[in-house]
Amino acid sequence: MQPFYSHGKLLISAEYAVLDGALALALPTKFGQSLHIEPTTENTIFWKSISSKGVVWFEAEFTLGDALKISTTNTSDIAVRLVQVLDALQQLNPTLFKAHNGYVLTSTLEFPENWGLGSSSTLINNLAQWAQVDAFKLLELTFGGSGFDIACAQEDSGILYQLKEGKATVKPVSFSPPFLESLFFVHRNQKQNSRDGIASYKTLTANQTLDFTSLNRLTLDLLNCTDLKTFESLIEQHERYISSLIQQAPLKEILFSDYKGAIKSLGAWGGDFFLATGNTEAMAYFKLKGFSTVVPFSEMIL
């Protein structure tokens, strides 16, 4: 049995703009996804997905042949999507399904799927490792996006990520400011579809000339900052920048205007985790407002 593993991700800066070449700071998480592959003598692929609670939430059996076909499944739309991914995998490695008669693939998440830490990107990277193909190319053929999440899946430290002429550049960095104990992540109790957010952003910026000089500087300042008050100011500047870019009000302005610390959306605005600054009492503020999933930085980030 072959095991593969990939880290989850959080995009700390340059959300949306990273798609168009802005410099982004991203961090891999302690939570990821594993994939176990076992060859069989059957002419099928049997797929099983296990949740972070140990529950099998998706199963499917695919028949191998000239075209991959769904034999049985408990969730047809996911099975159809998985066929597309496996077809893309075979496109990149045509010999993949010829070495053995079949496979049993078991994918196990370490985080709830609605956390938005990269259930798709960790899967894509695991499959690419197995098939010995370029994970960025597999992402391009399937889910799309900037690819920062694939880079995080492969790294053990923070990264500066940038697309230059469509090619990913990845620089490992250390993000460990002296005020880490004052940083934590809060889940918004809802999942945001990144593809929808990307489509909206692309529509808004279609006819704009984009210059990310000031945003790139903010990313570097966030990375190198050693003072919490300065960091909070940088967060607020970043929120105003993206707010103007995507024409949406910042999260703090909408839901937490009375909050004393700073708040920053991460990734596609409208769901998943956001970053907040404050102490233990500040964490209680969010729990009292019904946001019960509050994770300290040290427990989330690798």
C-alpha positions in Angstrom: 0.0 0.0 0.0 1.4 3.4 -1.0 0.7 6.4 1.3 0.8 10.0 0.1 0.3 13.2 2.1 -0.3 16.9 1.5 -0.6 19.9 3.8 -3.7 22.2 3.9 -3.3 26.0 3.3 -4.2 29.5 4.3 -3.7 32.5 2.1 -2.6 35.3 4.3 -2.2 38.1 1.7 -3.0 39.0 -1.9 -6.3 37.1 -2.1 -7.8 37.3 -5.6 -4.8 39.5 -6.8 -2.5 36.4 -6.7 -4.4 35.2 -9.8 -3.0 38.1 -11.7 0.6 38.1 -10.5 0.5 39.8 -7.1 3.0 38.5 -4.5 1.2 36.4 -1.9 2.1 35.1 1.6 0.7 31.7 2.2 1.1 29.2 5.1 0.7 25.4 5.2 -1.4 24.0 8.0 -0.9 21.2 10.4 -4.1 19.7 9.0 -3.9 17.9 5.6 -5.1 14.9 3.6 -3.6 11.5 3.1 -4.2 9.1 0.2 -3.5 5.4 0.3 -3.2 3.4 -3.0 -3.5 -0.4 -3.1 -3.3 -2.4 -6.4 -6.0 -5.1 -7.0 -6.7 -7.8 -9.5 -10.1 -6.3 -10.4 -10.6 -4.2 -13.5 -12.0 -1.3 -11.4 -11.0 1.7 -9.3 -12.7 1.6 -5.9 -12.7 5.0 -4.2 -13.4 5.8 -0.5 -13.3 9.2 1.2 -13.1 9.4 4.9 -13.9 12.5 7.0 -11.9 14.0 9.8 -14.3 12.1 12.2 -13.4 8.8 10.6 -16.7 8.5 8.7 -16.9 7.2 5.1 -18.8 10.1 3.4 -18.2 9.2 -0.2 -17.8 5.9 -2.1 -17.6 5.1 -5.8 -16.6 2.3 -8.1 -15.3 3.0 -11.6 -14.9 0.5 -14.4 -11.6 0.8 -16.3 -11.6 0.6 -20.1 -11.3 3.0 -23.0 -13.2 5.4 -20.8 -13.6 5.5 -17.1 -17.2 4.8 -16.2 -19.1 5.1 -12.9 -20.4 1.7 -11.8 -21.8 2.6 -8.3 -21.6 5.6 -6.1 -23.4 7.2 -3.1 -23.0 10.8 -4.5 -23.2 11.1 -8.3 -22.1 14.7 -8.7 -18.8 14.0 -6.8 -18.3 10.8 -8.8 -18.7 12.8 -12.0 -16.1 15.3 -10.9 -13.7 12.6 -9.8 -14.0 11.0 -13.2 -12.9 14.3 -14.7 -9.9 14.4 -12.3 -8.9 10.8 -13.0 -9.2 11.4 -16.8 -6.9 14.4 -16.5 -4.5 12.3 -14.4 -4.4 9.7 -17.2 -4.0 12.4 -19.8 -0.8 13.5 -18.0 0.3 9.8 -17.5 -1.2 7.6 -20.1 0.4 4.4 -18.6 -1.1 5.0 -15.2 -4.0 2.5 -15.4 -2.1 -0.1 -17.4 0.4 -1.2 -14.8 -2.2 -3.1 -12.7 -5.7 -4.3 -13.2 -7.2 -1.9 -10.7 -6.8 0.1 -7.5 -8.4 0.8 -4.2 -7.9 4.5 -3.3 -8.6 5.7 0.2 -8.5 9.4 0.9 -8.6 10.7 4.5 -9.1 14.3 5.6 -7.7 15.6 8.8 -10.0 18.7 8.8 -13.7 19.3 8.3 -14.4 19.8 4.7 -16.1 23.1 5.3 -13.0 24.6 6.8 -11.7 25.6 3.4 -8.1 24.4 4.1 -7.8 22.7 0.7 -9.7 19.5 0.4 -9.4 19.7 -3.4 -5.8 21.0 -3.6 -4.5 18.3 -1.2 -6.3 15.6 -3.2 -4.8 16.9 -6.5 -1.3 17.0 -5.0 -1.6 13.5 -3.6 -2.9 12.1 -6.9 -0.1 13.9 -8.8 2.5 12.4 -6.4 1.1 8.9 -7.1 1.0 9.3 -10.8 4.3 11.1 -10.9 3.0 14.1 -12.8 3.1 17.9 -12.4 0.5 18.9 -9.7 0.2 22.4 -11.1 -0.7 21.0 -14.6 -3.2 18.6 -13.0 -4.8 21.6 -11.1 -4.9 23.6 -14.4 -6.8 20.7 -16.1 -9.3 20.3 -13.2 -10.1 22.9 -10.6 -8.0 25.8 -11.8 -6.8 28.7 -9.7 -3.5 30.4 -8.9 -1.8 27.2 -7.6 -0.6 28.7 -4.3 -2.6 25.9 -2.6 -0.6 23.3 -4.5 2.7 25.0 -3.4 1.5 24.9 0.2 0.6 21.2 -0.1 4.3 20.5 -1.0 6.1 22.8 1.5 6.9 22.5 5.2 7.1 26.3 5.8 5.5 29.5 4.8 5.9 30.6 1.2 6.0 33.8 -0.9 4.1 32.8 -4.0 3.8 34.6 -7.3 2.8 33.9 -10.9 5.3 35.3 -13.4 4.2 34.9 -17.0 1.8 32.2 -15.9 4.6 30.2 -14.1 4.6 29.6 -10.4 7.5 30.9 -8.3 7.8 29.7 -4.8 10.1 31.0 -2.1 10.1 29.3 1.3 10.0 31.8 4.2 9.7 31.8 7.9 6.7 33.6 9.3 7.3 33.7 13.1 6.7 37.2 14.5 7.1 37.7 18.2 3.4 38.3 18.6 2.2 34.8 17.3 0.3 34.2 20.6 -1.9 37.2 19.6 -3.0 35.7 16.3 -5.8 33.2 15.8 -8.2 32.0 13.2 -12.0 32.0 13.4 -14.3 30.1 11.1 -17.3 31.9 9.7 -19.6 28.9 9.9 -20.0 28.9 6.2 -18.1 27.5 3.2 -17.1 29.8 0.3 -16.9 28.4 -3.2 -13.5 29.7 -4.4 -14.5 29.3 -8.1 -17.5 31.6 -7.7 -15.3 34.2 -6.0 -12.7 34.0 -8.7 -15.3 34.3 -11.4 -16.7 37.4 -9.8 -13.3 39.0 -9.4 -12.4 38.3 -13.0 -15.6 40.0 -14.1 -14.9 43.1 -12.0 -11.3 43.4 -13.2 -11.7 42.4 -16.8 -11.1 45.9 -18.2 -8.8 47.2 -15.5 -5.0 47.8 -15.7 -3.8 46.2 -12.5 -0.7 47.4 -10.7 0.1 45.5 -7.5 3.2 47.4 -6.4 1.6 48.7 -3.2 0.0 45.3 -2.5 3.3 43.5 -3.0 4.9 45.9 -0.5 2.1 45.1 2.0 2.8 41.4 1.6 6.5 41.9 2.4 5.7 44.2 5.3 3.3 41.6 6.8 6.0 39.0 6.5 8.7 41.0 8.1 6.6 42.9 10.8 7.8 42.5 14.4 5.3 44.8 16.1 1.6 43.8 16.7 0.2 47.3 16.4 2.0 47.8 13.1 0.8 44.4 11.9 -2.8 45.4 12.8 -2.4 48.6 10.7 -1.0 46.5 7.8 -4.0 44.2 8.0 -6.4 47.1 7.9 -4.6 48.6 4.9 -4.7 45.2 3.1 -8.5 44.9 3.8 -9.1 48.3 2.3 -7.1 47.5 -0.7 -8.9 44.2 -1.5 -12.2 45.8 -0.6 -11.7 48.4 -3.3 -10.5 45.8 -5.8 -13.5 43.4 -5.4 -16.1 46.1 -4.4 -17.1 44.4 -1.1 -17.0 45.8 2.4 -14.4 44.4 4.8 -15.6 41.7 7.2 -15.0 43.8 10.3 -17.1 46.6 9.0 -20.0 44.2 8.2 -20.0 41.9 11.3 -17.6 43.0 14.0 -17.4 46.8 14.0 -17.1 46.9 17.8 -14.2 44.5 17.9 -11.0 46.1 19.4 -8.4 44.0 17.4 -7.8 43.7 13.7 -9.6 41.2 11.4 -8.5 40.0 8.0 -10.4 37.8 5.5 -8.4 34.9 4.1 -8.8 33.6 0.6 -12.2 34.1 -1.1 -14.2 36.7 0.9 -17.5 35.5 2.4 -16.6 32.2 4.1 -14.1 29.9 5.6 -11.5 31.2 8.2 -10.5 34.8 8.9 -7.5 36.0 10.9 -7.9 38.0 14.1 -5.6 39.6 16.6 -6.2 39.7 20.3 -5.9 37.7 23.5 -7.9 34.9 25.1 -10.7 37.4 26.0 -10.8 38.3 22.4 -11.4 34.7 21.4 -14.3 34.6 23.7 -15.8 37.6 21.9 -16.3 35.5 18.8 -17.6 32.5 20.6 -20.3 34.6 22.3 -21.3 35.8 18.8 -21.8 32.2 17.7 -18.5 31.6 16.0 -17.4 28.5 18.0 -14.5 27.4 15.9 -11.5 29.5 17.1 -8.1 28.1 16.5 -4.9 29.6 17.9 -2.1 30.2 15.3 0.2 27.7 16.9 -2.5 24.9 16.6 -3.3 25.7 12.9 0.0 26.6 11.2 2.7 24.1 10.5 
